[in-house]
Amino acid sequence: MANPVMWFEIIGPDSSALHKFYRDALGWKLTAPVKEMGNYSMVEGHEPGIGGGIGGGEASRVSVYFETAEPQRLLDRALAAGASLIMPVTTITPTTTIAMFTDPAGNTVGIMKANPRPAATRRAAPKRATRAKKKPAKRARTTSAKRTKRTTKRAKRR
């Protein structure tokens, strides 16, 4: 999938109430809120799902962020297709560069610059029990004396 969803945000006027709700309702563990970022907390231990954050803001919204290697190029394409700019491409931290826009239906959408990720470590699939295959029974070698005896018996039956 080109530009996969890689992050979500849940924002509302009362970030503390949102933090409590998602901790209690879904059992999410959250980082300590960062006051300078609207009491923004990130979900910890989200694997195998995508990461996300919960914070405060004037209006309530749920947003998804799509991954891209070229945020400005993707933002330009979105704007040309009818999006409205909320936030231009902005470097938030050395490893986080984002932009935000609304789609034609008014949904808040973000794009996030792809960063090199450590190689995924795959968990070994549990071994399935397998049945031992039955080996065909070995046929005893027939000696020439036995062959002669069989041939003689067949001749007598005729």
N, CA and C of each residue as an Amber inpcrd file, in Angstrom:
protein
   474
   0.8490000  -1.1740000   0.0000000   0.0000000   0.0000000   0.0000000
   0.8920000   1.2330000   0.0000000   0.6710000   2.1080000  -0.9410000
   1.4120000   3.3680000  -0.9570000   0.8870000   4.2520000   0.1590000
   1.7760000   4.9310000   0.8460000   1.4160000   5.8550000   1.9140000
   0.5060000   5.2240000   2.9680000   0.9890000   4.2110000   3.6890000
   0.1530000   3.5440000   4.6960000  -0.1290000   4.4360000   5.9060000
  -1.2210000   4.1530000   6.5960000  -1.5430000   4.8590000   7.8390000
  -0.4900000   4.4500000   8.8680000   0.1230000   5.4380000   9.5250000
   1.1690000   5.1090000  10.4810000   0.9770000   5.7520000  11.8550000
  -0.0200000   6.6070000  12.0010000  -0.2090000   7.3130000  13.2760000
  -1.6460000   7.7890000  13.3480000  -2.1570000   7.9200000  14.5580000
  -3.4820000   8.5120000  14.7500000  -3.4010000   9.5100000  15.8940000
  -4.3580000  10.4160000  15.9230000  -4.4730000  11.3580000  17.0350000
  -5.9380000  11.4770000  17.4260000  -6.1560000  11.6070000  18.7270000
  -7.4840000  11.8810000  19.2720000  -7.3180000  13.1520000  20.0970000
  -7.9880000  14.2040000  19.6760000  -7.8160000  15.5190000  20.2930000
  -9.1700000  16.0310000  20.7770000  -9.1690000  16.6800000  21.9320000
 -10.3980000  17.2570000  22.4630000 -10.0960000  18.3380000  23.4780000
 -11.1190000  19.1150000  23.8780000 -10.9090000  20.2320000  24.8130000
 -10.3920000  19.8020000  26.1830000 -10.7200000  18.5970000  26.6450000
 -10.2890000  18.1190000  27.9690000  -9.3870000  16.9000000  27.7970000
  -8.0850000  17.1550000  27.6260000  -7.1480000  16.0540000  27.3770000
  -7.0870000  15.0760000  28.5420000  -7.2060000  15.5600000  29.7700000
  -7.1630000  14.6630000  30.9360000  -8.3170000  13.6670000  30.9080000
  -9.4970000  14.1420000  30.5360000 -10.6550000  13.2440000  30.4540000
 -10.4500000  12.2100000  29.3390000  -9.8600000  12.6330000  28.2240000
  -9.5800000  11.6950000  27.1350000  -8.5550000  10.6460000  27.5720000
  -7.4940000  11.0910000  28.2480000  -6.4770000  10.1500000  28.7420000
  -7.1230000   9.1060000  29.6490000  -7.9270000   9.5730000  30.5900000
  -8.5820000   8.6560000  31.5350000  -9.5110000   7.6970000  30.8050000
 -10.2820000   8.2250000  29.8800000 -11.2290000   7.3900000  29.1460000
 -10.5130000   6.2480000  28.4220000  -9.4620000   6.5560000  27.6490000
  -8.7900000   5.5140000  26.8630000  -7.9680000   4.5650000  27.7360000
  -7.4690000   5.0530000  28.8620000  -6.8110000   4.1400000  29.8140000
  -7.8350000   3.1650000  30.3840000  -8.9770000   3.7020000  30.8310000
  -9.9970000   2.8640000  31.4710000 -10.7500000   1.9740000  30.4760000
 -11.1470000   2.5400000  29.3560000 -11.9820000   1.7990000  28.4070000
 -11.1840000   0.7690000  27.6090000  -9.9880000   1.1270000  27.1630000
  -9.2310000   0.2310000  26.2950000  -7.9800000  -0.3450000  26.9430000
  -7.6680000   0.1130000  28.1530000  -6.4850000  -0.4010000  28.8320000
  -5.1830000   0.1100000  28.2480000  -5.2170000   1.2600000  27.5650000
  -4.0100000   1.8000000  26.9450000  -3.0740000   2.3650000  28.0070000
  -1.7920000   2.1770000  27.7990000  -0.7650000   2.8120000  28.6210000
  -0.3040000   4.0420000  27.8430000  -0.2090000   5.1780000  28.5330000
   0.1360000   6.4440000  27.8850000   1.3840000   7.0500000  28.5040000
   2.1540000   7.7580000  27.6810000   3.3040000   8.4820000  28.2140000
   2.7940000   9.6610000  29.0450000   3.6880000  10.2380000  29.8210000
   3.3140000  11.4240000  30.5990000   2.9400000  12.5430000  29.6280000
   1.8840000  13.3020000  29.9320000   1.4750000  14.3920000  29.0370000
   2.5540000  15.4710000  28.9300000   2.7180000  16.0090000  27.7240000
   3.6570000  17.1070000  27.4820000   2.8270000  18.3860000  27.4210000
   2.9400000  19.2030000  28.4730000   2.1140000  20.4050000  28.5940000
   2.2820000  21.3510000  27.4140000   3.5330000  21.5190000  26.9460000
   3.8150000  22.4460000  25.8500000   3.1730000  22.0030000  24.5310000
   2.7230000  20.7600000  24.4740000   2.0990000  20.2440000  23.2470000
   0.6200000  19.9230000  23.4820000  -0.0290000  20.6740000  24.3600000
  -1.4560000  20.4840000  24.6130000  -1.7430000  19.2370000  25.4390000
  -0.8500000  18.9650000  26.4120000  -0.9790000  17.7610000  27.2560000
  -1.0580000  16.4990000  26.3960000  -0.2160000  16.4590000  25.3970000
  -0.1840000  15.3550000  24.4330000   0.5290000  14.1530000  25.0450000
  -0.1340000  13.0080000  25.0040000   0.4410000  11.7370000  25.4720000
   0.4340000  10.7640000  24.3050000   1.4500000   9.9010000  24.2830000
   1.5170000   8.8860000  23.2310000   1.1930000   7.5120000  23.8110000
   0.5840000   6.6860000  22.9830000   0.2440000   5.3260000  23.3890000
   1.5390000   4.5240000  23.4530000   1.7350000   3.8360000  24.5710000
   2.9170000   2.9700000  24.7330000   2.5290000   1.5260000  24.4640000
   3.4710000   0.7570000  23.9490000   3.2250000  -0.6710000  23.7400000
   2.0930000  -0.9480000  22.7760000   2.0200000  -0.2080000  21.6950000
   0.9090000  -0.3300000  20.7530000   1.0730000  -1.4840000  19.7730000
   2.2270000  -2.1250000  19.7480000   2.4440000  -3.2220000  18.8010000
   1.4290000  -4.3250000  19.0340000   0.8070000  -4.8890000  18.0760000
   1.1020000  -4.8470000  16.6610000   0.3730000  -3.7400000  15.9070000
  -0.3600000  -2.8780000  16.5790000  -1.0810000  -1.8050000  15.8890000
  -0.1830000  -0.6260000  15.5750000  -0.7710000   0.4670000  15.0850000
  -0.0070000   1.6730000  14.7820000   0.0910000   2.5290000  16.0370000
   1.0450000   3.4260000  16.0610000   1.1910000   4.3440000  17.1780000
   0.1930000   5.4750000  17.0820000   0.0400000   6.1870000  18.2110000
  -0.8800000   7.3030000  18.2050000  -0.7310000   8.1510000  19.4430000
  -1.4540000   9.2550000  19.4630000  -1.3890000  10.1660000  20.5820000
  -2.7480000  10.7530000  20.9170000  -2.8480000  11.2190000  22.1670000
  -4.0870000  11.8180000  22.6710000  -3.7040000  13.1330000  23.3170000
  -4.4120000  14.2100000  22.9570000  -4.0550000  15.4970000  23.5140000
  -5.2080000  16.4760000  23.5140000  -4.8930000  17.6930000  23.9120000
  -5.9030000  18.7370000  24.0250000  -5.8810000  19.6800000  22.8350000
  -7.0310000  20.2690000  22.5770000  -7.1750000  21.2430000  21.5010000
  -8.5410000  21.8830000  21.6060000  -8.7300000  22.9960000  20.9290000
 -10.0040000  23.7020000  21.0010000 -11.1580000  22.8840000  20.4510000
 -10.9280000  22.2300000  19.3300000 -11.9890000  21.4320000  18.7090000
 -11.6530000  19.9500000  18.8130000 -12.6800000  19.1450000  18.9080000
 -12.4720000  17.6960000  18.9470000 -12.2420000  17.1820000  17.5400000
 -11.3220000  16.2290000  17.4220000 -11.0590000  15.6160000  16.1240000
 -10.3320000  14.2980000  16.3190000 -10.4830000  13.4460000  15.3520000
  -9.6950000  12.2260000  15.2420000  -9.0050000  12.3290000  13.8970000
  -7.6960000  12.1090000  13.8830000  -6.9220000  12.2400000  12.6480000
  -6.0880000  10.9970000  12.4170000  -5.8390000  10.7290000  11.1540000
  -4.8860000   9.6880000  10.7900000  -3.7630000  10.3510000  10.0040000
  -2.5790000   9.7770000  10.1240000  -1.4110000  10.2830000   9.4100000
  -0.9360000   9.2100000   8.4460000  -0.6340000   9.6480000   7.2380000
  -0.1340000   8.7500000   6.2120000   1.3650000   8.9560000   6.0570000
   2.0700000   7.8830000   5.8700000   3.5180000   7.9310000   5.7220000
   3.9100000   8.2920000   4.2910000   4.9320000   9.1240000   4.1700000
   5.4650000   9.4850000   2.8570000   6.9360000   9.8470000   2.9890000
   7.7010000   9.5540000   1.9660000   9.1120000   9.9420000   1.9570000
   9.2520000  11.4200000   1.5900000   8.2380000  11.9730000   0.9100000
   8.2850000  13.3560000   0.4430000   7.0250000  14.1120000   0.8770000
   7.0080000  14.6280000   2.1120000   5.7860000  15.2790000   2.6050000
   5.3420000  16.4850000   1.7750000   6.2730000  17.3090000   1.3110000
   5.8670000  18.4900000   0.5400000   5.2120000  18.0750000  -0.7660000
   5.7600000  17.0940000  -1.4190000   5.1880000  16.6280000  -2.6870000
   3.7740000  16.0740000  -2.4770000   3.5880000  15.2560000  -1.4220000
   2.2590000  14.6910000  -1.1480000   1.2840000  15.7950000  -0.7410000
   1.7390000  16.7640000   0.0560000   0.8740000  17.8830000   0.4480000
   0.4420000  18.6750000  -0.7830000   1.3660000  18.9390000  -1.6850000
   1.0270000  19.6740000  -2.9150000  -0.0180000  18.9080000  -3.7300000
   0.1300000  17.6020000  -3.8240000  -0.8450000  16.7910000  -4.5670000
  -2.2150000  16.8470000  -3.8950000  -2.2410000  16.7780000  -2.5520000
  -3.5140000  16.8240000  -1.8200000  -4.2040000  18.1730000  -2.0230000
  -3.4250000  19.2500000  -1.9360000  -4.0070000  20.5910000  -2.1250000
  -4.5410000  20.7530000  -3.5430000  -3.8150000  20.2320000  -4.5220000
  -4.2660000  20.3130000  -5.9180000  -5.5330000  19.4870000  -6.1370000
  -5.7190000  18.4400000  -5.3230000  -6.8990000  17.5840000  -5.4610000
  -8.0970000  18.1030000  -4.6720000  -7.9440000  19.2150000  -3.9390000
  -9.0880000  19.8010000  -3.2400000  -8.9610000  19.8870000  -1.7320000
  -7.8080000  19.5380000  -1.1540000  -7.6210000  19.6380000   0.3000000
  -7.4430000  21.0960000   0.6990000  -7.6850000  21.3800000   1.9860000
  -7.4450000  22.7190000   2.5460000  -6.3330000  22.6110000   3.5730000
  -5.3640000  23.4940000   3.5050000  -4.1880000  23.4590000   4.3650000
  -4.5320000  23.8290000   5.8090000  -4.0680000  23.0070000   6.7340000
  -4.1570000  23.3310000   8.1580000  -2.7690000  23.7090000   8.6720000
  -1.7580000  22.8720000   8.3500000  -0.3860000  23.1030000   8.7980000
   0.5670000  22.7480000   7.6620000   1.4500000  23.6700000   7.2800000
   2.4150000  23.3340000   6.2430000   3.4140000  22.2930000   6.7640000
   4.2650000  21.7960000   5.8970000   5.2790000  20.8260000   6.3170000
   6.1250000  21.4700000   7.4140000   6.1470000  20.8210000   8.5720000
   6.8090000  21.3680000   9.7570000   7.6100000  20.2730000  10.4410000
   8.8530000  20.6020000  10.8190000   9.6670000  19.6570000  11.5800000
   9.3700000  19.8820000  13.0580000   8.7980000  18.8750000  13.6930000
   8.4160000  18.9610000  15.1060000   9.5970000  18.5750000  15.9960000
  10.2460000  17.4810000  15.6650000  11.4590000  17.0070000  16.3420000
  12.4150000  16.5580000  15.2390000  13.6550000  16.2550000  15.5660000
  14.5740000  15.8040000  14.5130000  14.0810000  14.5730000  13.7340000
  13.2230000  13.7760000  14.3290000  12.7250000  12.5800000  13.6360000
  11.2530000  12.6790000  13.2390000  10.6310000  13.8320000  13.4620000
   9.2050000  13.9710000  13.1550000   8.9430000  15.2120000  12.3090000
   8.5420000  14.9790000  11.0660000   8.1510000  16.0590000  10.1590000
   6.7410000  15.7440000   9.6790000   5.8190000  16.7060000   9.8810000
   4.4170000  16.4750000   9.5300000   3.8340000  17.6570000   8.7750000
   2.6690000  17.4350000   8.2100000   1.8270000  18.4880000   7.6240000
   0.3910000  18.0270000   7.8460000  -0.5520000  18.9590000   7.8480000
  -1.9540000  18.5990000   8.0620000  -2.8510000  19.3690000   7.0990000
  -3.9370000  18.7060000   6.7230000  -4.9170000  19.3220000   5.8350000
  -6.2790000  18.6970000   6.1100000  -7.3200000  19.3030000   5.5510000
  -8.6450000  18.6760000   5.5880000  -8.9520000  18.1870000   4.1820000
  -9.5880000  17.0290000   4.1260000  -9.9880000  16.4960000   2.8240000
 -11.2870000  17.1820000   2.3930000 -11.8050000  16.9020000   1.2080000
 -13.0270000  17.5830000   0.7500000 -14.2340000  17.3950000   1.6630000
 -14.2530000  16.3460000   2.4860000 -15.3750000  16.1390000   3.4100000
 -15.1500000  16.8180000   4.7530000 -13.9920000  17.4560000   4.9350000
 -13.7120000  18.1490000   6.1900000 -12.9630000  17.3130000   7.2160000
 -12.5570000  16.0930000   6.8550000 -11.7920000  15.2450000   7.7750000
 -10.3640000  15.7630000   7.9020000  -9.8400000  15.7580000   9.1270000
  -8.4670000  16.1880000   9.3500000  -7.5330000  15.0250000   9.0380000
  -6.5670000  15.2890000   8.1740000  -5.6260000  14.2640000   7.7280000
  -4.2210000  14.8060000   7.8950000  -3.3110000  13.9330000   8.2900000
  -1.9150000  14.3300000   8.4200000  -1.0320000  13.4730000   7.5290000
   0.1090000  14.0330000   7.2050000   1.1310000  13.2480000   6.5190000
   2.3970000  13.3530000   7.3620000   3.1480000  12.2820000   7.4020000
   4.3390000  12.2240000   8.2340000   5.4860000  11.6710000   7.4090000
   6.6170000  12.3230000   7.5200000   7.7840000  11.8760000   6.7720000
   8.2260000  10.5140000   7.2800000   8.4840000   9.6380000   6.3250000
   8.9670000   8.2980000   6.6600000  10.3880000   8.4140000   7.1980000
  10.6420000   7.7500000   8.2810000  11.9800000   7.6970000   8.8540000
  12.4890000   6.2710000   8.7640000  13.7870000   6.1190000   8.6170000
  14.3080000   4.7500000   8.5930000  13.9110000   4.0370000   9.8750000
  13.4510000   2.8330000   9.7100000  13.0220000   2.0480000  10.8690000
  13.9880000   0.8990000  11.0650000  14.1530000   0.4730000  12.3140000
  15.0000000  -0.7010000  12.5190000  14.3630000  -1.9040000  11.8430000
  15.1970000  -2.8190000  11.4310000  14.6850000  -4.0240000  10.7670000
  13.6770000  -4.6980000  11.6730000  12.5740000  -5.0680000  11.1020000
  11.5170000  -5.7250000  11.8680000  12.0110000  -7.0830000  12.3330000
  11.7570000  -7.3520000  13.5800000  12.1120000  -8.6760000  14.0920000
  10.8550000  -9.5150000  14.0480000  10.9470000 -10.5880000  13.3500000
   9.7830000 -11.4530000  13.2110000   9.8140000 -12.4930000  14.2990000
   8.6750000 -12.6740000  14.8930000   8.5530000 -13.7510000  15.8700000
   8.4010000 -15.0390000  15.0980000   9.1040000 -16.0260000  15.5720000
   8.9890000 -17.3230000  14.9040000   7.5850000 -17.8640000  15.1240000
   7.0110000 -18.3490000  14.0720000   5.6770000 -18.9320000  14.1730000
   5.7660000 -20.1950000  15.0120000   4.7800000 -20.4200000  15.8530000
   4.8200000 -21.6350000  16.6570000   4.8230000 -22.8570000  15.7470000
   5.6180000 -23.8310000  16.1450000   5.6980000 -25.0350000  15.3350000
   4.4270000 -25.8310000  15.5140000   3.9290000 -26.2970000  14.4050000
   2.7190000 -27.1010000  14.4470000   3.1110000 -28.5520000  14.5730000
   2.3430000 -29.2550000  15.3340000   2.6120000 -30.6840000  15.4790000
   2.3390000 -31.3480000  14.1400000   3.2370000 -32.1870000  13.7570000
   3.0480000 -32.8990000  12.4970000   3.0060000 -34.3840000  12.7760000
   2.2100000 -35.0430000  12.0280000   2.1370000 -36.4870000  12.1660000
   3.3230000 -37.1030000  11.4550000   3.8350000 -38.1310000  12.0610000
   4.9140000 -38.8470000  11.3940000   4.3110000 -39.5760000  10.2010000
   4.9640000 -39.4370000   9.0750000   4.4590000 -40.1130000   7.8890000
   4.7060000 -41.6030000   8.0260000   3.7190000 -42.3540000   7.6280000
   3.8860000 -43.8020000   7.6620000   4.8310000 -44.2030000   6.5400000
   5.7950000 -45.0100000   6.9120000   6.7230000 -45.4910000   5.9150000
   6.1380000 -46.7510000   5.3100000   6.2660000 -46.8740000   4.0270000
   5.7310000 -48.0940000   3.4130000   6.4850000 -49.3040000   3.9620000
   5.7370000 -50.3630000   4.1420000   6.3510000 -51.5850000   4.6740000
   7.3740000 -52.0870000   3.6670000   8.4830000 -52.5150000   4.2170000
   9.5140000 -53.0420000   3.3420000   9.1170000 -54.4480000   2.9240000
   9.2610000 -54.7130000   1.6800000   8.9680000 -56.0510000   1.1920000
  10.2340000 -56.8700000   1.2720000  10.0600000 -58.0210000   1.7500000
  11.2160000 -58.9080000   1.8520000  11.6770000 -59.2710000   0.4540000
  12.9520000 -59.4220000   0.3310000  13.4820000 -59.8180000  -0.9680000
  13.1080000 -61.2710000  -1.2310000  12.7390000 -61.4920000  -2.4220000
  12.3480000 -62.8450000  -2.8000000  13.5780000 -63.5860000  -3.3110000
  13.8090000 -64.7280000  -2.7500000  14.9480000 -65.5290000  -3.2110000
  14.5240000 -66.3330000  -4.4250000  15.4780000 -66.7940000  -5.1570000
  15.1530000 -67.5640000  -6.3610000  14.4190000 -68.8540000  -6.0160000
  14.6850000 -69.4070000  -4.8220000  13.9890000 -70.6400000  -4.4190000
  12.5100000 -70.3460000  -4.2020000  12.1800000 -69.1850000  -3.5840000
  10.7750000 -68.8310000  -3.3500000  10.0720000 -68.5610000  -4.6660000
  10.7780000 -67.9230000  -5.6010000  10.1770000 -67.6390000  -6.8990000
   9.8370000 -68.9380000  -7.6260000  10.7200000 -69.8660000  -7.5460000
  10.4950000 -71.1440000  -8.2100000   9.3020000 -71.8430000  -7.5890000
   9.1870000 -71.7970000  -6.2570000   8.0830000 -72.4360000  -5.5420000
   6.7630000 -71.8160000  -5.9730000   6.7060000 -70.4310000  -6.0740000
   5.4790000 -69.7650000  -6.4920000   5.1190000 -70.1460000  -7.9210000
   6.0810000 -70.1500000  -8.7540000   5.8430000 -70.4960000 -10.1670000
   5.2660000 -71.9100000 -10.2650000   5.7960000 -72.8000000  -9.4640000
   5.3260000 -74.1820000  -9.4950000   3.8850000 -74.2440000  -9.0090000
   3.5400000 -73.5130000  -7.9460000   2.1610000 -73.5100000  -7.4180000
   1.2070000 -72.9870000  -8.4830000   1.5760000 -71.9280000  -9.1900000
   0.7010000 -71.3600000 -10.2340000   0.4900000 -72.3760000 -11.3590000
   1.5300000 -73.0650000 -11.6910000   1.4290000 -74.0550000 -12.7820000
   0.4840000 -75.1810000 -12.3950000   0.4960000 -75.5930000 -11.1320000
  -0.3700000 -76.6640000 -10.6740000  -1.8320000 -76.2320000 -10.6890000
  -2.1170000 -74.9290000 -10.4010000  -3.5030000 -74.4420000 -10.3720000
  -4.0980000 -74.4420000 -11.7570000  -3.3240000 -74.3090000 -12.7360000
  -3.8480000 -74.1900000 -14.0920000  -4.2800000 -75.5050000 -14.5710000
